[in-house]
Each structure stands twice: as structure tokens, then as C-alpha cells.
């Protein structure tokens, strides 16, 4: 995944605006899920993505759709 930070240094900030380029990949196990003590917001600029959570939930997001979630839940 590639990241482009849209703001200044994230030190002490509540939100960090980022544009991410997501590449398809296979999820093999728990080690493939990210977890961190924050919240995430995703907005799909082009194409589509499927977000996988470690509780077996999957969310399909087409272009123009968005998702806001608790990032303590494992996600990929």
C-alpha cells in the first residue's frame, strides 16, 4: 500500500488525512490484519475495494462510497 500524507506532521493531531493506493492481496491469517487504537475513514476515489475484518465481516465499497470504523478491530 502506498500513502500520500495531505497535511503537516501528524504529531498531536486527532486526524491524519491520507490518500492510500490499495493493491489486491490475499489474506492468509491474523498476521495480515492491521490494528491500532484509533478510528479510520475510507473514501473510494476510483475502482472499488473490499475491506476484510477479523470478525469475518467483509464490506464492498464501490467508487464514491465510504466507510468509518473502529481501527482496533483487525482490518485489511
N, CA, C and O atoms as a Tinker XYZ file with bonds, in Angstrom:
   304  protein
     1  N      0.845000   -1.155000    0.000000    73     2
     2  CA     0.000000    0.000000    0.000000    64     1     3
     3  C      0.902000    1.233000    0.000000    63     2     4     5
     4  O      1.899000    1.271000    0.720000    81     3
     5  N      0.560000    2.229000   -0.795000    73     3     6
     6  CA     1.308000    3.485000   -0.849000    64     5     7
     7  C      0.482000    4.588000   -0.194000    63     6     8     9
     8  O     -0.741000    4.625000   -0.336000    81     7
     9  N      1.155000    5.485000    0.524000    73     7    10
    10  CA     0.473000    6.562000    1.249000    64     9    11
    11  C      0.970000    7.923000    0.783000    63    10    12    13
    12  O      2.159000    8.105000    0.524000    81    11
    13  N      0.045000    8.883000    0.678000    73    11    14
    14  CA     0.392000   10.276000    0.422000    64    13    15
    15  C     -0.257000   11.098000    1.531000    63    14    16    17
    16  O     -1.481000   11.221000    1.580000    81    15
    17  N      0.550000   11.654000    2.409000    73    15    18
    18  CA     0.021000   12.450000    3.517000    64    17    19
    19  C     -0.365000   13.830000    3.001000    63    18    20    21
    20  O      0.423000   14.489000    2.323000    81    19
    21  N     -1.585000   14.266000    3.325000    73    19    22
    22  CA    -2.113000   15.519000    2.798000    64    21    23
    23  C     -1.949000   16.695000    3.745000    63    22    24    25
    24  O     -2.216000   17.833000    3.359000    81    23
    25  N     -1.525000   16.454000    4.948000    73    23    26
    26  CA    -1.369000   17.534000    5.922000    64    25    27
    27  C      0.073000   17.659000    6.358000    63    26    28    29
    28  O      0.982000   17.137000    5.713000    81    27
    29  N      0.268000   18.355000    7.454000    73    27    30
    30  CA     1.599000   18.511000    8.027000    64    29    31
    31  C      1.892000   17.329000    8.940000    63    30    32    33
    32  O      1.121000   16.370000    8.981000    81    31
    33  N      2.973000   17.389000    9.656000    73    31    34
    34  CA     3.357000   16.302000   10.562000    64    33    35
    35  C      2.194000   15.895000   11.468000    63    34    36    37
    36  O      1.510000   16.764000   12.009000    81    35
    37  N      1.956000   14.589000   11.645000    73    35    38
    38  CA     0.812000   14.116000   12.426000    64    37    39
    39  C      0.959000   14.212000   13.943000    63    38    40    41
    40  O      0.046000   13.801000   14.659000    81    39
    41  N      2.062000   14.734000   14.460000    73    39    42
    42  CA     2.294000   14.786000   15.907000    64    41    43
    43  C      1.185000   15.573000   16.606000    63    42    44    45
    44  O      0.938000   16.735000   16.281000    81    43
    45  N      0.521000   14.929000   17.570000    73    43    46
    46  CA    -0.505000   15.587000   18.367000    64    45    47
    47  C     -1.827000   15.816000   17.668000    63    46    48    49
    48  O     -2.696000   16.493000   18.218000    81    47
    49  N     -2.005000   15.286000   16.497000    73    47    50
    50  CA    -3.245000   15.513000   15.750000    64    49    51
    51  C     -4.252000   14.406000   16.020000    63    50    52    53
    52  O     -3.879000   13.269000   16.307000    81    51
    53  N     -5.526000   14.748000   15.926000    73    51    54
    54  CA    -6.605000   13.777000   16.084000    64    53    55
    55  C     -6.862000   13.031000   14.776000    63    54    56    57
    56  O     -7.207000   11.849000   14.795000    81    55
    57  N     -6.696000   13.706000   13.650000    73    55    58
    58  CA    -6.960000   13.118000   12.337000    64    57    59
    59  C     -5.739000   13.329000   11.448000    63    58    60    61
    60  O     -5.062000   14.352000   11.542000    81    59
    61  N     -5.467000   12.360000   10.593000    73    59    62
    62  CA    -4.354000   12.456000    9.659000    64    61    63
    63  C     -4.903000   12.178000    8.262000    63    62    64    65
    64  O     -5.179000   11.023000    7.938000    81    63
    65  N     -5.070000   13.209000    7.422000    73    63    66
    66  CA    -5.600000   12.980000    6.076000    64    65    67
    67  C     -4.548000   12.329000    5.181000    63    66    68    69
    68  O     -3.432000   12.829000    5.049000    81    67
    69  N     -4.923000   11.209000    4.573000    73    67    70
    70  CA    -4.003000   10.426000    3.761000    64    69    71
    71  C     -4.738000    9.900000    2.534000    63    70    72    73
    72  O     -5.893000    9.485000    2.628000    81    71
    73  N     -4.069000    9.918000    1.382000    73    71    74
    74  CA    -4.561000    9.215000    0.200000    64    73    75
    75  C     -3.744000    7.934000    0.115000    63    74    76    77
    76  O     -2.515000    7.979000    0.084000    81    75
    77  N     -4.423000    6.792000    0.078000    73    75    78
    78  CA    -3.751000    5.492000    0.025000    64    77    79
    79  C     -4.056000    4.808000   -1.293000    63    78    80    81
    80  O     -5.193000    4.832000   -1.765000    81    79
    81  N     -3.050000    4.204000   -1.883000    73    79    82
    82  CA    -3.245000    3.367000   -3.056000    64    81    83
    83  C     -3.240000    1.926000   -2.565000    63    82    84    85
    84  O     -2.247000    1.452000   -2.013000    81    83
    85  N     -4.352000    1.237000   -2.769000    73    83    86
    86  CA    -4.528000   -0.119000   -2.250000    64    85    87
    87  C     -4.359000   -1.122000   -3.386000    63    86    88    89
    88  O     -4.946000   -0.964000   -4.457000    81    87
    89  N     -3.561000   -2.142000   -3.149000    73    87    90
    90  CA    -3.340000   -3.206000   -4.126000    64    89    91
    91  C     -3.982000   -4.490000   -3.617000    63    90    92    93
    92  O     -3.954000   -4.772000   -2.419000    81    91
    93  N     -4.552000   -5.258000   -4.518000    73    91    94
    94  CA    -5.180000   -6.526000   -4.143000    64    93    95
    95  C     -4.136000   -7.462000   -3.545000    63    94    96    97
    96  O     -2.993000   -7.511000   -4.000000    81    95
    97  N     -4.544000   -8.200000   -2.523000    73    95    98
    98  CA    -3.654000   -9.193000   -1.909000    64    97    99
    99  C     -4.488000  -10.256000   -1.220000    63    98   100   101
   100  O     -5.660000  -10.042000   -0.910000    81    99
   101  N     -3.879000  -11.384000   -0.989000    73    99   102
   102  CA    -4.539000  -12.489000   -0.302000    64   101   103
   103  C     -4.318000  -12.346000    1.200000    63   102   104   105
   104  O     -3.228000  -11.993000    1.648000    81   103
   105  N     -5.361000  -12.624000    1.967000    73   103   106
   106  CA    -5.273000  -12.577000    3.428000    64   105   107
   107  C     -5.120000  -14.006000    3.924000    63   106   108   109
   108  O     -6.049000  -14.808000    3.829000    81   107
   109  N     -3.938000  -14.321000    4.456000    73   107   110
   110  CA    -3.636000  -15.695000    4.849000    64   109   111
   111  C     -3.991000  -16.003000    6.295000    63   110   112   113
   112  O     -4.324000  -17.142000    6.621000    81   111
   113  N     -3.925000  -14.998000    7.167000    73   111   114
   114  CA    -4.185000  -15.266000    8.576000    64   113   115
   115  C     -4.218000  -13.990000    9.383000    63   114   116   117
   116  O     -4.155000  -12.892000    8.831000    81   115
   117  N     -4.318000  -14.138000   10.707000    73   115   118
   118  CA    -4.446000  -12.987000   11.605000    64   117   119
   119  C     -3.316000  -11.970000   11.482000    63   118   120   121
   120  O     -3.515000  -10.782000   11.735000    81   119
   121  N     -2.141000  -12.432000   11.097000    73   119   122
   122  CA    -0.998000  -11.524000   10.974000    64   121   123
   123  C     -1.165000  -10.515000    9.834000    63   122   124   125
   124  O     -0.441000   -9.522000    9.773000    81   123
   125  N     -2.109000  -10.768000    8.941000    73   123   126
   126  CA    -2.336000   -9.875000    7.806000    64   125   127
   127  C     -3.278000   -8.713000    8.124000    63   126   128   129
   128  O     -3.469000   -7.828000    7.290000    81   127
   129  N     -3.863000   -8.709000    9.310000    73   127   130
   130  CA    -4.792000   -7.643000    9.687000    64   129   131
   131  C     -4.063000   -6.550000   10.461000    63   130   132   133
   132  O     -3.231000   -6.832000   11.323000    81   131
   133  N     -4.388000   -5.298000   10.141000    73   131   134
   134  CA    -3.845000   -4.150000   10.882000    64   133   135
   135  C     -4.776000   -3.844000   12.043000    63   134   136   137
   136  O     -5.991000   -4.000000   11.930000    81   135
   137  N     -4.207000   -3.413000   13.153000    73   135   138
   138  CA    -4.979000   -2.983000   14.332000    64   137   139
   139  C     -4.237000   -1.816000   14.958000    63   138   140   141
   140  O     -3.014000   -1.854000   15.092000    81   139
   141  N     -4.968000   -0.781000   15.341000    73   139   142
   142  CA    -4.356000    0.341000   16.041000    64   141   143
   143  C     -5.425000    1.097000   16.804000    63   142   144   145
   144  O     -6.594000    1.070000   16.418000    81   143
   145  N     -5.047000    1.775000   17.882000    73   143   146
   146  CA    -6.022000    2.437000   18.760000    64   145   147
   147  C     -6.488000    3.775000   18.189000    63   146   148   149
   148  O     -6.089000    4.838000   18.665000    81   147
   149  N     -7.332000    3.709000   17.169000    73   147   150
   150  CA    -7.865000    4.928000   16.564000    64   149   151
   151  C     -9.103000    4.566000   15.759000    63   150   152   153
   152  O     -9.659000    3.477000   15.907000    81   151
   153  N     -9.518000    5.468000   14.927000    73   151   154
   154  CA   -10.632000    5.233000   14.017000    64   153   155
   155  C    -10.117000    5.486000   12.613000    63   154   156   157
   156  O     -9.146000    6.218000   12.420000    81   155
   157  N    -10.779000    4.871000   11.624000    73   155   158
   158  CA   -10.379000    5.094000   10.236000    64   157   159
   159  C    -11.582000    5.480000    9.413000    63   158   160   161
   160  O    -12.703000    5.028000    9.647000    81   159
   161  N    -11.316000    6.333000    8.438000    73   159   162
   162  CA   -12.314000    6.725000    7.455000    64   161   163
   163  C    -11.725000    6.413000    6.092000    63   162   164   165
   164  O    -10.587000    6.784000    5.806000    81   163
   165  N    -12.491000    5.734000    5.249000    73   163   166
   166  CA   -12.046000    5.423000    3.894000    64   165   167
   167  C    -13.079000    5.949000    2.907000    63   166   168   169
   168  O    -14.283000    5.797000    3.113000    81   167
   169  N    -12.601000    6.565000    1.843000    73   167   170
   170  CA   -13.453000    7.033000    0.749000    64   169   171
   171  C    -12.807000    6.539000   -0.532000    63   170   172   173
   172  O    -11.624000    6.790000   -0.763000    81   171
   173  N    -13.562000    5.843000   -1.367000    73   171   174
   174  CA   -13.009000    5.237000   -2.577000    64   173   175
   175  C    -13.060000    6.248000   -3.723000    63   174   176   177
   176  O    -14.135000    6.645000   -4.173000    81   175
   177  N    -11.870000    6.657000   -4.188000    73   175   178
   178  CA   -11.774000    7.644000   -5.265000    64   177   179
   179  C    -11.952000    7.023000   -6.639000    63   178   180   181
   180  O    -12.516000    7.652000   -7.534000    81   179
   181  N    -11.479000    5.796000   -6.818000    73   179   182
   182  CA   -11.598000    5.128000   -8.110000    64   181   183
   183  C    -11.629000    3.623000   -7.893000    63   182   184   185
   184  O    -11.192000    3.123000   -6.856000    81   183
   185  N    -12.141000    2.920000   -8.865000    73   183   186
   186  CA   -12.261000    1.465000   -8.825000    64   185   187
   187  C    -13.161000    1.038000   -7.662000    63   186   188   189
   188  O    -14.213000    1.637000   -7.441000    81   187
   189  N    -12.758000    0.019000   -6.929000    73   187   190
   190  CA   -13.537000   -0.485000   -5.799000    64   189   191
   191  C    -12.608000   -1.265000   -4.885000    63   190   192   193
   192  O    -11.543000   -1.712000   -5.309000    81   191
   193  N    -13.010000   -1.430000   -3.633000    73   191   194
   194  CA   -12.222000   -2.222000   -2.693000    64   193   195
   195  C    -13.158000   -3.095000   -1.861000    63   194   196   197
   196  O    -14.356000   -2.834000   -1.758000    81   195
   197  N    -12.585000   -4.123000   -1.280000    73   195   198
   198  CA   -13.297000   -4.935000   -0.304000    64   197   199
   199  C    -12.469000   -4.896000    0.976000    63   198   200   201
   200  O    -11.299000   -5.280000    0.979000    81   199
   201  N    -13.082000   -4.429000    2.063000    73   199   202
   202  CA   -12.403000   -4.351000    3.352000    64   201   203
   203  C    -12.778000   -5.594000    4.152000    63   202   204   205
   204  O    -13.960000   -5.898000    4.314000    81   203
   205  N    -11.778000   -6.308000    4.648000    73   203   206
   206  CA   -11.985000   -7.514000    5.445000    64   205   207
   207  C    -11.704000   -7.182000    6.905000    63   206   208   209
   208  O    -10.741000   -6.480000    7.216000    81   207
   209  N    -12.545000   -7.689000    7.791000    73   207   210
   210  CA   -12.344000   -7.516000    9.226000    64   209   211
   211  C    -12.096000   -8.874000    9.860000    63   210   212   213
   212  O    -12.533000   -9.894000    9.326000    81   211
   213  N    -11.397000   -8.903000   10.998000    73   211   214
   214  CA   -11.055000  -10.182000   11.619000    64   213   215
   215  C    -12.235000  -10.864000   12.306000    63   214   216   217
   216  O    -12.070000  -11.939000   12.883000    81   215
   217  N    -13.415000  -10.263000   12.256000    73   215   218
   218  CA   -14.631000  -10.922000   12.754000    64   217   219
   219  C    -15.397000  -11.573000   11.605000    63   218   220   221
   220  O    -16.576000  -11.897000   11.749000    81   219
   221  N    -14.729000  -11.768000   10.461000    73   219   222
   222  CA   -15.261000  -12.384000    9.241000    64   221   223
   223  C    -16.206000  -11.485000    8.454000    63   222   224   225
   224  O    -16.772000  -11.927000    7.454000    81   223
   225  N    -16.391000  -10.240000    8.873000    73   223   226
   226  CA   -17.211000   -9.303000    8.101000    64   225   227
   227  C    -16.393000   -8.776000    6.928000    63   226   228   229
   228  O    -15.195000   -8.526000    7.056000    81   227
   229  N    -17.053000   -8.610000    5.785000    73   227   230
   230  CA   -16.433000   -8.022000    4.597000    64   229   231
   231  C    -17.349000   -6.919000    4.100000    63   230   232   233
   232  O    -18.570000   -7.076000    4.073000    81   231
   233  N    -16.754000   -5.806000    3.708000    73   231   234
   234  CA   -17.534000   -4.678000    3.215000    64   233   235
   235  C    -17.021000   -4.311000    1.830000    63   234   236   237
   236  O    -15.842000   -4.003000    1.657000    81   235
   237  N    -17.916000   -4.345000    0.844000    73   235   238
   238  CA   -17.575000   -3.973000   -0.526000    64   237   239
   239  C    -17.865000   -2.485000   -0.704000    63   238   240   241
   240  O    -18.966000   -2.020000   -0.410000    81   239
   241  N    -16.870000   -1.744000   -1.187000    73   239   242
   242  CA   -17.018000   -0.306000   -1.393000    64   241   243
   243  C    -16.727000    0.041000   -2.853000    63   242   244   245
   244  O    -15.575000   -0.026000   -3.280000    81   243
   245  N    -17.750000    0.409000   -3.621000    73   243   246
   246  CA   -17.513000    0.874000   -4.985000    64   245   247
   247  C    -17.041000    2.331000   -4.980000    63   246   248   249
   248  O    -17.080000    2.995000   -3.944000    81   247
   249  N    -16.604000    2.818000   -6.121000    73   247   250
   250  CA   -16.161000    4.213000   -6.247000    64   249   251
   251  C    -17.227000    5.163000   -5.705000    63   250   252   253
   252  O    -18.408000    5.030000   -6.025000    81   251
   253  N    -16.803000    6.118000   -4.886000    73   251   254
   254  CA   -17.715000    7.101000   -4.309000    64   253   255
   255  C    -18.309000    6.701000   -2.978000    63   254   256   257
   256  O    -18.989000    7.508000   -2.344000    81   255
   257  N    -18.073000    5.474000   -2.535000    73   255   258
   258  CA   -18.610000    5.011000   -1.250000    64   257   259
   259  C    -17.570000    5.244000   -0.151000    63   258   260   261
   260  O    -16.394000    5.475000   -0.432000    81   259
   261  N    -18.023000    5.179000    1.103000    73   259   262
   262  CA   -17.113000    5.426000    2.220000    64   261   263
   263  C    -17.416000    4.492000    3.380000    63   262   264   265
   264  O    -18.461000    3.843000    3.427000    81   263
   265  N    -16.473000    4.442000    4.317000    73   263   266
   266  CA   -16.588000    3.583000    5.487000    64   265   267
   267  C    -15.864000    4.251000    6.645000    63   266   268   269
   268  O    -14.768000    4.783000    6.468000    81   267
   269  N    -16.465000    4.228000    7.829000    73   267   270
   270  CA   -15.859000    4.766000    9.047000    64   269   271
   271  C    -15.915000    3.648000   10.077000    63   270   272   273
   272  O    -16.987000    3.090000   10.310000    81   271
   273  N    -14.781000    3.301000   10.705000    73   271   274
   274  CA   -14.790000    2.162000   11.621000    64   273   275
   275  C    -13.750000    2.314000   12.722000    63   274   276   277
   276  O    -12.822000    3.118000   12.623000    81   275
   277  N    -13.928000    1.529000   13.763000    73   275   278
   278  CA   -13.008000    1.449000   14.895000    64   277   279
   279  C    -11.808000    0.612000   14.453000    63   278   280   281
   280  O    -11.949000   -0.583000   14.192000    81   279
   281  N    -10.639000    1.228000   14.369000    73   279   282
   282  CA    -9.451000    0.551000   13.851000    64   281   283
   283  C     -8.840000   -0.440000   14.832000    63   282   284   285
   284  O     -7.873000   -1.122000   14.493000    81   283
   285  N     -9.390000   -0.534000   16.051000    73   283   286
   286  CA    -8.928000   -1.581000   16.974000    64   285   287
   287  C     -9.381000   -2.952000   16.482000    63   286   288   289
   288  O     -8.800000   -3.971000   16.853000    81   287
   289  N    -10.420000   -2.975000   15.644000    73   287   290
   290  CA   -10.872000   -4.210000   15.008000    64   289   291
   291  C     -9.910000   -4.498000   13.860000    63   290   292   293
   292  O     -9.666000   -3.631000   13.021000    81   291
   293  N     -9.366000   -5.710000   13.821000    73   291   294
   294  CA    -8.428000   -6.064000   12.763000    64   293   295
   295  C     -9.048000   -5.838000   11.399000    63   294   296   297
   296  O    -10.193000   -6.222000   11.158000    81   295
   297  N     -8.292000   -5.214000   10.503000    73   295   298
   298  CA    -8.815000   -4.889000    9.176000    64   297   299
   299  C     -7.719000   -5.014000    8.120000    63   298   300   301
   300  O     -6.536000   -4.813000    8.393000    81   299
   301  N     -8.150000   -5.351000    6.918000    73   299   302
   302  CA    -7.231000   -5.462000    5.781000    64   301   303
   303  C     -7.994000   -5.134000    4.514000    63   302   304
   304  O     -7.423000   -5.162000    3.424000    81   303
